Amino acid sequence: MLRAMAFQDPVPSAAPTVLDVLIIGGGFAGLSAALYTARGLKRGAVITSGPSRNAPSPHAGGVFSRDRQSPDVILAAALDDLQPYNFPVIEARVEALSGQDGAFTAVLEGGQSVQARKVILATGVEDVLPEQPEGLRDLWGRDVHHCPYCYGWELRGGQIAVLMPGLQGQSAVENVLYHQKITQDVLVCTDGPAILTEEERALLTYRGVTVLEAPLARVEARAGGGVRLHFRDGQVLERDVLYAHGERRVRGELAEALGCEVTAAGITVNAQQMTTVPGVYACGDVTKGNQVAFAVASGAKAAMQAAFSIFYDDLKRDREALTATP
Ligand SMILES: Cc1cc2nc3c(=O)[nH]c(=O)nc-3n(C[C@H](O)[C@H](O)[C@H](O)COP(=O)(O)OP(=O)(O)OC[C@H]3O[C@@H](n4cnc5c(N)ncnc54)[C@H](O)[C@@H]3O)c2cc1C
């Protein structure tokens, strides 16, 4: 999908070019940041490698003006939008990042380095999926989903299953009940004994949720959409979707290398998408987000802030130069 380009100095010269803004990650947040960087007349580049988080999904729901289009199509359109600006989008992995505000250096796979005054991290997160039940990983994004906003409206009034091993604690119970906005017919698979209080069990029964404690062995796609659930006790049930969760692993290594605060939720940013390290911005899922619309908005914001910051850095430099002039 990505139009790969070898990294070339955007402005060939004897001295290596220092970009204004280097954007790492070319998913929804990164390409949105690129558009704003280009429109802000800043010299930048996107360096990206690997698929966007929702690449396995045939559609992206809730994307303004592109609702339910394929993520690939949306990202290809975003790349097209960058064409008139000649904004480089380079396919390569950033292996290392160092430096400080005004002088960052990224080392790409293969050893090439890129310098920039500001950095925007848009590296997203990785969904680390459980190995069991068998088949879950293969159906991820198609018949197995994690988000009832991304895929839920399509199934309204249908029959859904939620995989919630153990079903322990109030937030797990509330998570299951939340799916009833889609349909009353919710089956929760606890993949072994459910660790429920009497009160929680009564609430689930009152709300009409079926709790199935038999271990789940295998999930397969049902012809025409949906899943067939194979339990270890021999039961086989069909559902329109299985909701399941993986571990959400933040791609925060580059941020950590620069000294940015990173928690299990994401890279810490303020309302302007600034990290705890000057000159470093972060946007999209890597900052806690979970939706394309939020990623796009935060990418735009990060790019605007980076450009503002460059403006004020230059102003400060010129004021100081003026003061120093006799
Ligand atoms: C199965 C599934 C379905 C989804 N469906 C929807 C939906 O219907 N609607 C919706 O709004 N949201 C949906 N989402 C969420 C959506 O995918 C994310 O919110 C969105 O992709 C976040 O954009 P991002 O730019 O932050 O990250 P990504 O789109 O994941 O982009 C990050 C990019 O950075 C690259 N990268 C990472 N590290 C490096 C590095 N060191 N060097 C170079 N490149 C790097 C990655 O490979 C990737 O290409 C879904 C998620 C999943 C898992």
The ligand as a MOL file (V3000), in Angstrom:
LIG
                    3D

  0  0  0     0  0            999 V3000
M  V30 BEGIN CTAB
M  V30 COUNTS 53 58 0 0 0
M  V30 BEGIN ATOM
M  V30 1 C -8.9770 -4.9870 14.6480 0
M  V30 2 C -9.1130 -3.5100 14.8470 0
M  V30 3 C -10.1410 -2.8320 14.2420 0
M  V30 4 C -10.2680 -1.4630 14.4210 0
M  V30 5 N -11.3180 -0.8250 13.8300 0
M  V30 6 C -11.4560 0.5010 14.0120 0
M  V30 7 C -12.5900 1.1750 13.4490 0
M  V30 8 O -13.4510 0.5460 12.8170 0
M  V30 9 N -12.6860 2.5120 13.6640 0
M  V30 10 C -11.7620 3.2140 14.3950 0
M  V30 11 O -11.9030 4.4310 14.5350 0
M  V30 12 N -10.6920 2.5950 14.9430 0
M  V30 13 C -10.5280 1.2640 14.7640 0
M  V30 14 N -9.4540 0.6320 15.3370 0
M  V30 15 C -8.4490 1.4350 16.0480 0
M  V30 16 C -7.4720 2.0660 15.0220 0
M  V30 17 O -6.8430 1.0330 14.2970 0
M  V30 18 C -6.4280 2.9060 15.7370 0
M  V30 19 O -7.0690 3.8230 16.6020 0
M  V30 20 C -5.5610 3.6650 14.7440 0
M  V30 21 O -4.9240 2.7780 13.8610 0
M  V30 22 C -4.5290 4.5080 15.4940 0
M  V30 23 O -3.7320 5.1870 14.5690 0
M  V30 24 P -2.1920 5.4570 14.8990 0
M  V30 25 O -1.6870 6.2820 13.7580 0
M  V30 26 O -2.0220 5.9300 16.2760 0
M  V30 27 O -1.5080 4.0130 14.8660 0
M  V30 28 P -1.3470 3.0060 13.5960 0
M  V30 29 O -2.4390 3.2590 12.6170 0
M  V30 30 O -1.2190 1.6660 14.1860 0
M  V30 31 O 0.0190 3.4860 12.9480 0
M  V30 32 C 1.2600 3.3710 13.5960 0
M  V30 33 C 2.2970 3.1080 12.5230 0
M  V30 34 O 3.6110 3.3220 13.0250 0
M  V30 35 C 4.4440 2.2760 12.5700 0
M  V30 36 N 5.6220 2.1550 13.4370 0
M  V30 37 C 5.6760 1.7360 14.7230 0
M  V30 38 N 6.9330 1.7830 15.1830 0
M  V30 39 C 7.7110 2.2420 14.1800 0
M  V30 40 C 9.1140 2.5080 14.0380 0
M  V30 41 N 9.9770 2.3090 15.0390 0
M  V30 42 N 9.5760 2.9740 12.8480 0
M  V30 43 C 8.7280 3.2000 11.8240 0
M  V30 44 N 7.3860 2.9590 11.8900 0
M  V30 45 C 6.8840 2.4920 13.0570 0
M  V30 46 C 3.5050 1.0610 12.6520 0
M  V30 47 O 3.9770 -0.0630 12.0030 0
M  V30 48 C 2.2370 1.6570 12.0300 0
M  V30 49 O 2.2990 1.6410 10.6200 0
M  V30 50 C -9.3260 -0.7510 15.2030 0
M  V30 51 C -8.2770 -1.4440 15.8170 0
M  V30 52 C -8.1730 -2.8100 15.6560 0
M  V30 53 C -7.0780 -3.5540 16.3470 0
M  V30 END ATOM
M  V30 BEGIN BOND
M  V30 1 1 1 2
M  V30 2 1 2 3
M  V30 3 2 2 52
M  V30 4 2 3 4
M  V30 5 1 4 5
M  V30 6 1 4 50
M  V30 7 2 5 6
M  V30 8 1 6 7
M  V30 9 1 6 13
M  V30 10 2 7 8
M  V30 11 1 7 9
M  V30 12 1 9 10
M  V30 13 2 10 11
M  V30 14 1 10 12
M  V30 15 2 12 13
M  V30 16 1 13 14
M  V30 17 1 14 15
M  V30 18 1 14 50
M  V30 19 1 15 16
M  V30 20 1 16 17
M  V30 21 1 16 18
M  V30 22 1 18 19
M  V30 23 1 18 20
M  V30 24 1 20 21
M  V30 25 1 20 22
M  V30 26 1 22 23
M  V30 27 1 23 24
M  V30 28 2 24 25
M  V30 29 1 24 26
M  V30 30 1 24 27
M  V30 31 1 27 28
M  V30 32 2 28 29
M  V30 33 1 28 30
M  V30 34 1 28 31
M  V30 35 1 31 32
M  V30 36 1 32 33
M  V30 37 1 33 34
M  V30 38 1 33 48
M  V30 39 1 34 35
M  V30 40 1 35 36
M  V30 41 1 35 46
M  V30 42 1 36 37
M  V30 43 1 36 45
M  V30 44 2 37 38
M  V30 45 1 38 39
M  V30 46 1 39 40
M  V30 47 2 39 45
M  V30 48 1 40 41
M  V30 49 2 40 42
M  V30 50 1 42 43
M  V30 51 2 43 44
M  V30 52 1 44 45
M  V30 53 1 46 47
M  V30 54 1 46 48
M  V30 55 1 48 49
M  V30 56 2 50 51
M  V30 57 1 51 52
M  V30 58 1 52 53
M  V30 END BOND
M  V30 END CTAB
M  END
